[in-house]
């Protein structure tokens, strides 16, 4: 059980006995939600994703620091990873750039670290592609626009066969890509997305939705018509999150029913 669902049953001061009593009391509630148990294979894939996430974070930190060091010394580089990479390689190839300066050696070491991180991330990406190719569930998920090998393996590792969710909307709520509600007195009030649940998986889905949005919005399907209408009324980022929620629902159907995605059969949401 999630600790936040047990906390209301803790009486007065916290201690081990009262924690155990609260857990036992919460477990008897008919509407209690329980955390699904994961197979060892799911835990292994999740570990790979966590390592990749850490490497990507280290890569971002390294490139930002590299750009800052150059900026402090009067070298401004346009935004973009490729432009930074080309600029750093050109500077290090120039024998007169900071000749004999310790910073030149430091920049060279940081560039080597950058190349090493790229290699490790690419190796993990290739491993995810192989995992997606060998598993039927991930192959079906990869048929959904915006869900590639990375997203598919992360979904299967975190959700499994999606049997822990009774409805497709429950998966979207668990990922935190639905509006946060603060209603009282019969007056519904919806705020921004709740951002609850798995932050890593939510980020992957939103990035995938952003990449798939242009092609889906041009498609002559119910989903494409819904996206075009939504783009007229809402900010693009809002549409991206709405599409991510829709893709999560499609993923639930794919995992529960064992079917592949067909754009012509994907119904648009009611609103």
C-alpha positions in Angstrom: 0.0 0.0 0.0 1.1 3.6 -0.6 2.2 5.2 2.7 -0.2 8.2 2.0 -3.2 5.8 2.2 -2.0 4.4 5.6 -1.2 7.7 7.2 -4.8 8.7 8.0 -5.2 5.6 10.2 -2.2 6.4 12.5 -3.5 7.5 15.9 -1.9 10.3 17.8 1.9 9.9 18.2 3.9 7.8 15.7 5.6 4.6 16.8 6.1 1.1 15.4 3.1 -0.4 17.2 0.7 2.3 15.9 2.2 2.1 12.4 1.5 -1.7 12.4 -2.0 -1.1 13.7 -2.6 1.5 11.0 -1.4 -0.8 8.3 -3.7 -3.6 9.5 -6.6 -1.2 9.7 -6.0 0.2 6.2 -5.7 -3.2 4.7 -9.2 -4.1 5.7 -10.8 -1.1 3.9 -12.8 -2.3 0.9 -11.8 0.6 -1.3 -8.0 0.4 -0.5 -5.6 0.5 -3.4 -2.7 -1.9 -3.3 0.6 -1.7 -5.1 1.0 -4.5 -7.6 3.9 -7.0 -7.2 6.5 -7.0 -9.9 8.3 -10.0 -11.5 12.0 -10.1 -11.3 12.3 -9.4 -15.0 10.3 -6.2 -14.5 12.6 -5.1 -11.6 15.7 -5.8 -13.8 14.4 -3.6 -16.6 13.5 -0.9 -14.2 17.0 -0.9 -12.9 18.3 -0.5 -16.4 16.0 2.5 -16.9 17.1 4.1 -13.6 20.8 3.8 -14.6 20.0 5.3 -18.0 18.2 8.2 -16.3 21.1 8.8 -14.0 23.5 8.8 -17.0 21.3 11.3 -18.9 21.2 13.6 -15.9 25.0 13.4 -15.6 25.3 14.1 -19.3 23.1 17.2 -19.0 25.1 18.5 -16.0 28.4 17.9 -17.8 27.4 19.8 -20.9 25.9 22.7 -19.0 29.1 23.0 -16.9 31.2 22.8 -20.1 29.2 25.6 -21.7 29.5 27.7 -18.5 33.3 27.3 -18.4 33.6 28.5 -21.9 31.2 31.4 -21.3 33.2 32.6 -18.4 36.2 32.9 -20.8 34.4 34.8 -23.4 33.4 31.9 -25.7 29.6 32.0 -26.4 28.2 28.9 -28.1 24.6 28.7 -29.6 22.1 26.5 -28.0 21.9 22.9 -29.1 23.9 19.8 -28.3 25.3 19.4 -31.8 26.5 23.0 -32.0 28.2 22.6 -28.6 29.9 19.4 -29.6 31.2 20.9 -32.9 32.4 24.1 -31.1 34.3 22.2 -28.4 35.9 19.9 -30.9 37.0 22.8 -33.0 38.5 24.7 -30.0 40.4 21.6 -28.8 41.7 21.0 -32.4 43.2 24.5 -32.4 46.7 24.3 -30.9 46.7 27.9 -29.9 43.5 27.8 -27.9 44.6 28.2 -24.2 48.0 26.8 -25.0 49.6 25.6 -21.8 46.6 26.4 -19.7 45.2 23.9 -17.2 41.7 24.7 -18.4 42.4 23.4 -21.9 43.4 20.0 -20.3 40.2 20.2 -18.2 38.1 20.8 -21.2 39.7 17.8 -23.0 39.0 15.6 -20.0 35.4 16.7 -19.9 35.0 16.0 -23.6 36.3 12.5 -23.1 33.9 12.0 -20.2 31.1 13.3 -22.6 32.0 10.7 -25.2 32.1 8.0 -22.5 28.6 8.9 -21.3 27.3 8.9 -24.9 28.6 5.4 -25.4 27.0 4.1 -22.2 23.7 5.7 -23.0 23.7 4.3 -26.6 24.6 0.8 -25.3 21.6 0.9 -23.0 19.4 2.2 -25.8 20.4 -0.7 -28.0 19.7 -3.1 -25.2 16.2 -1.6 -24.8 15.6 -2.1 -28.6 16.6 -5.8 -28.3 14.3 -6.2 -25.3 11.4 -4.6 -27.2 12.0 -6.9 -30.2 12.0 -10.1 -28.1 8.8 -9.4 -26.1 5.3 -9.5 -27.6 3.8 -6.9 -25.2 6.5 -4.3 -26.0 6.2 -4.9 -29.7 2.4 -4.2 -29.5 3.1 -1.0 -27.4 5.7 0.1 -30.0 3.0 0.2 -32.6 1.5 3.2 -30.8 2.7 6.6 -32.2 5.0 8.3 -29.7 5.9 5.0 -27.9 9.2 3.6 -29.0 11.4 0.9 -27.5 12.3 3.1 -24.5 8.7 4.0 -23.6 7.5 0.5 -24.3 10.0 -1.3 -22.0 9.5 1.3 -19.3 5.7 0.8 -19.4 5.9 -3.0 -19.3 8.4 -2.9 -16.5 6.2 -0.5 -14.4 2.7 -1.7 -15.3 3.1 -5.3 -16.5 -0.2 -6.5 -18.0 -2.1 -3.5 -16.6 -4.4 -5.8 -14.6 -3.8 -3.6 -11.5 -5.9 -0.9 -13.2 -9.6 -1.5 -13.6 -10.0 1.3 -16.3 -7.8 3.0 -18.8 -8.3 6.3 -17.0 -6.8 4.8 -13.8 -3.5 4.5 -15.6 -3.5 8.1 -16.6 -4.3 9.2 -13.1 -1.6 7.0 -11.7 0.9 8.6 -14.0 -0.2 12.1 -12.9 -1.2 13.4 -16.3 -4.8 14.2 -15.4 -6.1 17.5 -14.0 -5.8 17.9 -10.2 -9.2 18.4 -8.7 -10.2 20.8 -5.8 -14.0 20.7 -5.7 -16.3 21.6 -2.9 -20.0 22.4 -2.4 -20.9 20.6 -5.7 -18.7 23.0 -7.7 -16.1 21.2 -9.7 -12.7 22.9 -10.0 -9.9 21.4 -12.1 -6.3 22.7 -11.9 -3.1 21.7 -13.5 -2.0 18.1 -13.9 -1.5 16.3 -10.6 2.1 15.1 -11.3 1.6 12.1 -9.1 3.0 8.6 -9.6 6.0 7.7 -11.8 7.8 10.9 -12.8 10.2 9.1 -15.2 7.4 7.3 -17.1 5.3 10.5 -17.2 8.3 12.4 -18.7 8.8 9.7 -21.4 5.1 9.7 -22.4 5.0 13.5 -22.6 8.2 13.6 -24.8 6.7 10.9 -27.0 3.4 12.7 -27.3 5.3 15.9 -28.3 7.1 14.0 -31.0 4.0 12.3 -32.3 1.7 15.3 -32.2 2.5 16.8 -35.7 1.9 13.6 -37.6 -1.2 12.6 -35.6 -2.7 16.1 -36.0 -2.4 15.8 -39.8 -4.0 12.4 -39.9 -7.5 12.0 -41.2 -8.7 10.0 -38.2 -11.0 10.7 -35.2 -7.9 11.2 -33.1 -6.5 13.6 -35.6 -9.7 15.7 -35.8 -9.8 15.9 -32.0 -6.2 17.1 -31.8 -6.8 19.8 -34.5 -9.8 21.1 -32.6 -7.9 21.1 -29.4 -4.9 23.0 -30.9 -7.3 25.8 -31.9 -8.7 26.1 -28.3 -5.7 25.3 -26.1 -2.0 26.0 -25.7 0.2 23.5 -27.5 1.8 22.2 -24.3 -1.7 21.5 -22.9 -2.5 19.5 -26.0 0.8 17.5 -25.6 -0.2 16.5 -22.1 -3.7 15.6 -23.2 -2.3 13.4 -26.0 0.1 11.8 -23.5 -2.9 10.9 -21.4 -4.7 9.5 -24.5 -1.6 7.4 -25.4 -1.5 6.0 -21.8 -5.1 4.9 -22.2 -4.3 3.3 -25.5 -1.3 1.6 -23.9 -3.7 0.2 -21.2 -6.0 -1.3 -23.9 -3.0 -2.7 -25.7 -1.6 -4.4 -22.6 -5.0 -5.7 -21.2 -6.4 -7.0 -24.5 -3.2 -8.0 -26.3 -4.0 -6.0 -29.5 -1.9 -3.7 -31.7 -2.7 0.0 -32.3 -4.8 1.0 -35.4 -5.2 4.7 -36.0 -8.5 4.3 -37.7 -10.0 2.6 -34.6 -8.7 5.0 -32.0 -11.7 6.9 -30.8 -11.2 10.6 -29.8 -12.1 11.6 -26.2 -15.5 13.0 -25.6 -14.0 16.4 -24.7 
